[in-house]
């Protein structure tokens, strides 16, 4: 690969890092062609883009980026593939589901919404991270709950009150 080709790849990687706020660094070495294809299909279904990268080029792209990747460049050893996703926990769910059949992919680290996670032991925690849409739904549910309770209390009390008035009006005085 010539210097010009490397600089083009670094520019492309830098642009991808700028566009994506969620990325996972994994090791998929040792997977055969069929298993790798199955992983790529699972990623495609979950709206995740999987790309194999050269460590040195990715490290230079991280340095050129205006984001702070913390200690992520230190784990760029061996084979590295990058999973780009719009949802923070989607790649973790795909990795966990895929691991039921295989011991790979191995999670090296992740960068999610400006937070850095290092090591495969972080996988369970990353699966439990809620997406932006899930958090908004939870907040809306919490905001609606008191209003729903008030309306149901008023409706049930109104029904009781009208029943009492109807009973009293039907009574002979």
HELIX and SHEET records of a PDB file:
HELIX    1   1 UNK A    3  UNK A   19  1                                  17    
HELIX    2   2 UNK A   33  UNK A   45  1                                  13    
HELIX    3   3 UNK A   55  UNK A   64  1                                  10    
HELIX    4   4 UNK A   72  UNK A   75  5                                   4    
HELIX    5   5 UNK A   90  UNK A   98  1                                   9    
HELIX    6   6 UNK A  120  UNK A  122  5                                   3    
HELIX    7   7 UNK A  123  UNK A  127  1                                   5    
HELIX    8   8 UNK A  132  UNK A  170  1                                  39    
SHEET    1   A 5 UNK A  48  UNK A  53  0                                        
SHEET    2   A 5 UNK A  80  UNK A  85 -1                                        
SHEET    3   A 5 UNK A  22  UNK A  27 -1                                        
SHEET    4   A 5 UNK A 106  UNK A 112 -1                                        
SHEET    5   A 5 UNK A 115  UNK A 118 -1                                        
END                                                                             
